[in-house]
Amino acid sequence: MKKSGVSSQTGTVKRRKKIIYIDDVNYSLVSVKSRIGELYDVYTAVSAVKLFEFLDNITPDLILLDVNMPDVDGYETIKSIKKDERYSNIPVIFLTGNSDRESVVKGLSLGAADYVIKPFNVLKLIGTIEYHLNPDKGKESVDNESSANKPCVLIVDDVSSMLRAIQYALHDRYNVSALSKSEDAIDFLRNKTPDLIILDYLMPVLNGFDLIPIIREIPNHKDTPIIIITTEGTPEHVSEAILLGASDFIVKPFKPSEVNSKVAKHIRIARELKKIKEEFKNIYE
């Protein structure tokens, strides 16, 4: 990749997007900068004070923000960002180890565009960044796809009423397949390649967590987004899901709009990841 940002297709110079990452742990700052620095101009800050010093001179396209920091934590920092009309429209993504539902909800309620849990997959982080740098990119084409070309979603849940509820929530925009047995999902995925998979956590024989590593071993499903539906939202539960390879989680009871929103988001992120991997395959294989 050329750091000048020259487009391989048009030969034109494409402005590299600027990202500021705030974290009081130096290792995290160095790690994130080294892993996404091929794609963006990354500026690092060890505190909220340093962030606002940067903002006096740099207008970033996006801000990555840790939650747990001394003096001023991430929640107070985002409040200050959103109160200032100069910066209020800059998307802020929390990048943090706080994985409980309350932390996620609090971050989003304060105006965060998204919430990425550490330890993170670099490609998924990049996909999330791209999604929020270009929020409308690809949305219209997905919404207007013909029935035959609609994204495909597989739902696996042993409760028939839950299957019907999720199918109903998604049927307008997606081609939906539904299975009630986790073991049937393995056979299905060996022959089919849905764009996204929704797994219930509590199922007989194999639960959602049991299925994730099995799915990841199936060719063509290493990067397929997986959403876990669960009645639990504890830090331990969510962290385990993310570590196993889940892209996101939905806690019951949920609203159909939440399911639709998360499915749309992760399908678009997956499409961005595919493009990034094709363009920069020597870096992100």
C-alpha positions as CSV (number, residue, x, y, z in Angstrom):
1,M,0.0,0.0,0.0
2,K,1.2,3.5,-0.8
3,K,0.8,5.9,2.2
4,S,0.2,8.8,-0.2
5,G,-3.4,7.5,-0.5
6,V,-3.2,7.1,-4.3
7,S,-6.2,5.2,-5.6
8,S,-5.1,2.2,-7.7
9,Q,-8.2,2.4,-9.8
10,T,-8.3,6.2,-10.7
11,G,-4.7,7.4,-10.0
12,T,-6.1,10.2,-8.0
13,V,-4.9,11.2,-4.6
14,K,-7.3,10.2,-1.8
15,R,-7.1,12.2,1.4
16,R,-6.2,9.9,4.3
17,K,-8.7,10.1,7.2
18,K,-7.4,11.4,10.5
19,I,-8.1,9.5,13.7
20,I,-7.2,10.4,17.3
21,Y,-7.0,7.6,19.8
22,I,-7.1,8.4,23.5
23,D,-5.9,5.8,26.0
24,D,-3.7,6.1,29.1
25,V,-1.9,2.7,28.4
26,N,1.0,3.4,26.1
27,Y,1.1,-0.2,24.8
28,S,-2.5,0.1,23.6
29,L,-1.7,3.4,21.8
30,V,1.3,1.9,20.0
31,S,-0.5,-1.3,19.1
32,V,-3.6,0.4,17.6
33,K,-1.5,2.9,15.7
34,S,0.7,0.2,14.2
35,R,-2.2,-1.9,13.2
36,I,-4.4,0.7,11.5
37,G,-1.7,3.2,10.6
38,E,-1.4,1.8,7.1
39,L,-4.9,3.1,6.4
40,Y,-5.3,6.3,8.5
41,D,-3.2,9.1,9.9
42,V,-3.4,8.1,13.6
43,Y,-2.7,10.6,16.4
44,T,-2.4,9.3,20.0
45,A,-3.2,11.0,23.2
46,V,-2.8,9.7,26.8
47,S,-5.5,11.9,28.4
48,A,-8.5,14.0,27.7
49,V,-6.3,17.1,28.2
50,K,-4.0,16.0,25.4
51,L,-7.0,15.2,23.2
52,F,-8.3,18.8,23.4
53,E,-4.8,20.1,22.8
54,F,-4.9,18.1,19.6
55,L,-8.4,19.4,18.7
56,D,-7.1,23.0,18.8
57,N,-4.9,22.1,15.8
58,I,-6.4,19.0,14.1
59,T,-9.9,18.2,13.1
60,P,-10.1,14.4,13.1
61,D,-12.6,12.4,11.1
62,L,-13.1,10.0,14.0
63,I,-12.1,9.6,17.6
64,L,-11.3,6.3,19.4
65,L,-11.7,6.5,23.1
66,D,-10.9,4.3,26.1
67,V,-13.3,4.3,29.1
68,N,-11.0,3.7,32.1
69,M,-8.6,6.6,32.4
70,P,-7.3,8.5,35.4
71,D,-8.5,12.1,36.1
72,V,-11.1,12.3,33.3
73,D,-12.6,9.0,32.1
74,G,-14.0,8.3,28.7
75,Y,-17.6,9.0,29.7
76,E,-16.7,12.5,30.9
77,T,-14.5,13.0,27.8
78,I,-17.3,12.3,25.4
79,K,-19.6,14.6,27.3
80,S,-17.2,17.4,26.7
81,I,-16.8,16.5,23.0
82,K,-20.5,16.4,22.4
83,K,-21.1,19.7,24.2
84,D,-18.7,21.6,21.9
85,E,-20.3,22.4,18.6
86,R,-16.9,22.4,16.9
87,Y,-16.5,18.7,17.6
88,S,-20.0,17.4,18.3
89,N,-20.4,15.8,14.9
90,I,-17.1,13.9,15.0
91,P,-18.0,10.2,15.4
92,V,-16.6,8.7,18.7
93,I,-16.0,4.9,19.1
94,F,-15.3,3.5,22.5
95,L,-12.4,1.0,22.4
96,T,-12.4,-0.5,25.8
97,G,-12.3,-3.7,27.9
98,N,-15.6,-2.7,29.6
99,S,-17.9,-5.3,28.0
100,D,-21.0,-5.4,30.3
101,R,-24.3,-4.3,28.8
102,E,-24.5,-1.3,31.2
103,S,-21.2,0.1,30.0
104,V,-22.2,-0.3,26.4
105,V,-25.6,1.3,26.9
106,K,-24.1,4.2,28.9
107,G,-21.5,4.9,26.2
108,L,-24.0,4.9,23.4
109,S,-26.5,7.0,25.4
110,L,-23.8,9.7,25.7
111,G,-23.4,9.9,22.0
112,A,-20.9,7.3,21.0
113,A,-21.2,6.1,17.5
114,D,-20.1,2.6,18.4
115,Y,-18.5,0.4,21.1
116,V,-15.6,-2.0,20.3
117,I,-14.5,-4.4,23.0
118,K,-10.9,-5.3,23.7
119,P,-9.2,-7.6,22.8
120,F,-10.3,-6.6,19.3
121,N,-9.9,-8.1,15.9
122,V,-8.0,-5.5,13.8
123,L,-10.1,-6.1,10.7
124,K,-13.4,-5.8,12.6
125,L,-12.1,-2.6,14.1
126,I,-11.2,-1.2,10.7
127,G,-14.6,-2.3,9.4
128,T,-16.4,-0.5,12.2
129,I,-14.3,2.6,11.6
130,E,-15.1,2.5,7.9
131,Y,-18.8,2.0,8.6
132,H,-18.8,5.3,10.7
133,L,-16.5,7.2,8.4
134,N,-18.9,6.5,5.5
135,P,-22.3,5.9,7.2
136,D,-24.3,6.0,3.9
137,K,-21.9,4.1,1.8
138,G,-23.6,1.0,0.3
139,K,-26.8,1.4,2.3
140,E,-29.0,2.4,-0.6
141,S,-27.7,-0.5,-2.8
142,V,-28.4,-3.0,0.0
143,D,-31.9,-1.6,0.6
144,N,-32.8,-1.7,-3.1
145,E,-31.4,-5.1,-4.0
146,S,-33.9,-7.5,-5.6
147,S,-35.3,-10.4,-3.7
148,A,-32.9,-12.8,-5.4
149,N,-29.9,-10.7,-4.4
150,K,-30.9,-9.7,-0.9
151,P,-28.3,-10.5,1.8
152,C,-28.9,-14.0,3.4
153,V,-29.3,-14.4,7.2
154,L,-29.3,-17.7,9.0
155,I,-31.1,-17.9,12.4
156,V,-30.5,-20.8,14.8
157,D,-32.8,-21.0,17.8
158,D,-34.6,-24.0,19.4
159,V,-37.6,-21.8,20.5
160,S,-40.0,-21.7,17.6
161,S,-41.7,-18.4,18.7
162,M,-38.2,-16.7,18.8
163,L,-37.4,-18.0,15.3
164,R,-40.7,-16.6,14.0
165,A,-40.2,-13.2,15.7
166,I,-36.7,-12.7,14.2
167,Q,-37.8,-13.9,10.8
168,Y,-40.7,-11.4,10.8
169,A,-38.3,-8.6,11.9
170,L,-36.0,-9.3,9.0
171,H,-38.1,-10.7,6.1
172,D,-38.5,-7.4,4.3
173,R,-34.8,-6.8,3.7
174,Y,-33.2,-10.2,3.9
175,N,-33.6,-13.8,2.7
176,V,-33.9,-15.6,6.0
177,S,-33.2,-19.3,6.7
178,A,-34.3,-20.6,10.1
179,L,-33.1,-23.8,11.9
180,S,-34.2,-25.1,15.3
181,K,-31.3,-27.5,15.9
182,S,-27.7,-26.4,16.4
183,E,-26.3,-29.5,14.8
184,D,-28.3,-28.8,11.6
185,A,-26.6,-25.5,11.4
186,I,-23.2,-27.1,10.9
187,D,-24.4,-29.1,7.9
188,F,-26.2,-26.1,6.5
189,L,-23.0,-23.9,6.7
190,R,-20.9,-26.5,5.0
191,N,-23.0,-26.0,1.9
192,K,-24.3,-22.5,2.2
193,T,-22.7,-19.1,2.8
194,P,-25.1,-16.7,4.5
195,D,-24.0,-13.1,4.9
196,L,-24.7,-13.2,8.7
197,I,-25.6,-15.8,11.3
198,I,-27.8,-15.2,14.4
199,L,-27.3,-17.8,17.2
200,D,-29.3,-18.3,20.4
201,Y,-27.0,-18.9,23.4
202,L,-29.2,-21.4,25.2
203,M,-29.8,-24.5,23.0
204,P,-29.6,-28.2,23.6
205,V,-26.7,-30.4,22.3
206,L,-24.6,-27.4,21.2
207,N,-25.2,-23.9,22.6
208,G,-24.3,-20.7,20.7
209,F,-20.9,-20.5,22.3
210,D,-20.1,-24.1,21.3
211,L,-21.1,-23.4,17.7
212,I,-18.9,-20.3,17.2
213,P,-15.5,-22.0,17.1
214,I,-17.0,-24.8,14.9
215,I,-18.3,-22.3,12.5
216,R,-15.0,-20.5,12.3
217,E,-13.3,-23.7,11.2
218,I,-15.7,-24.1,8.2
219,P,-14.3,-22.8,5.0
220,N,-15.8,-19.4,3.9
221,H,-17.0,-18.7,7.5
222,K,-13.9,-17.4,9.1
223,D,-15.2,-13.8,8.9
224,T,-18.9,-14.3,8.6
225,P,-20.5,-12.0,11.2
226,I,-22.2,-13.8,14.1
227,I,-24.6,-12.2,16.5
228,I,-25.4,-14.0,19.8
229,I,-28.9,-13.6,21.3
230,T,-28.8,-14.1,25.1
231,T,-30.7,-13.4,28.3
232,E,-27.4,-12.4,30.0
233,G,-25.4,-9.3,29.5
234,T,-22.6,-9.7,32.1
235,P,-19.0,-8.7,31.3
236,E,-17.9,-12.3,31.5
237,H,-20.6,-13.5,29.2
238,V,-20.1,-10.8,26.6
239,S,-16.3,-11.1,26.7
240,E,-16.5,-14.8,26.2
241,A,-18.7,-14.3,23.1
242,I,-16.3,-11.7,21.6
243,L,-13.2,-13.8,22.4
244,L,-14.8,-16.8,20.7
245,G,-15.4,-14.8,17.5
246,A,-18.9,-13.3,17.8
247,S,-19.3,-9.9,16.2
248,D,-22.1,-8.6,18.5
249,F,-24.7,-9.6,21.0
250,I,-28.4,-8.8,21.6
251,V,-29.9,-9.2,25.0
252,K,-33.4,-10.4,25.4
253,P,-36.0,-9.0,25.5
254,F,-35.2,-7.0,22.3
255,K,-37.0,-4.8,19.9
256,P,-37.2,-5.8,16.2
257,S,-35.6,-2.5,15.3
258,E,-32.5,-3.5,17.3
259,V,-32.2,-6.7,15.4
260,N,-32.6,-5.0,12.1
261,S,-30.1,-2.3,13.0
262,K,-27.4,-4.7,14.1
263,V,-27.9,-7.1,11.2
264,A,-27.6,-4.2,8.7
265,K,-24.6,-2.8,10.4
266,H,-22.6,-6.0,10.5
267,I,-23.4,-7.0,6.9
268,R,-22.2,-3.6,5.7
269,I,-19.1,-3.9,7.9
270,A,-18.4,-7.4,6.5
271,R,-18.6,-6.0,2.9
272,E,-16.2,-3.2,3.8
273,L,-13.8,-5.8,5.3
274,K,-13.9,-7.9,2.1
275,K,-12.9,-4.8,0.0
276,I,-10.2,-3.9,2.4
277,K,-8.7,-7.5,2.4
278,E,-8.8,-7.5,-1.4
279,E,-7.1,-4.1,-1.7
280,F,-4.5,-4.6,1.1
281,K,-4.2,-8.4,1.1
282,N,-0.4,-8.2,1.7
283,I,-1.1,-6.4,5.0
284,Y,-4.4,-7.9,6.3
285,E,-4.4,-11.5,5.3
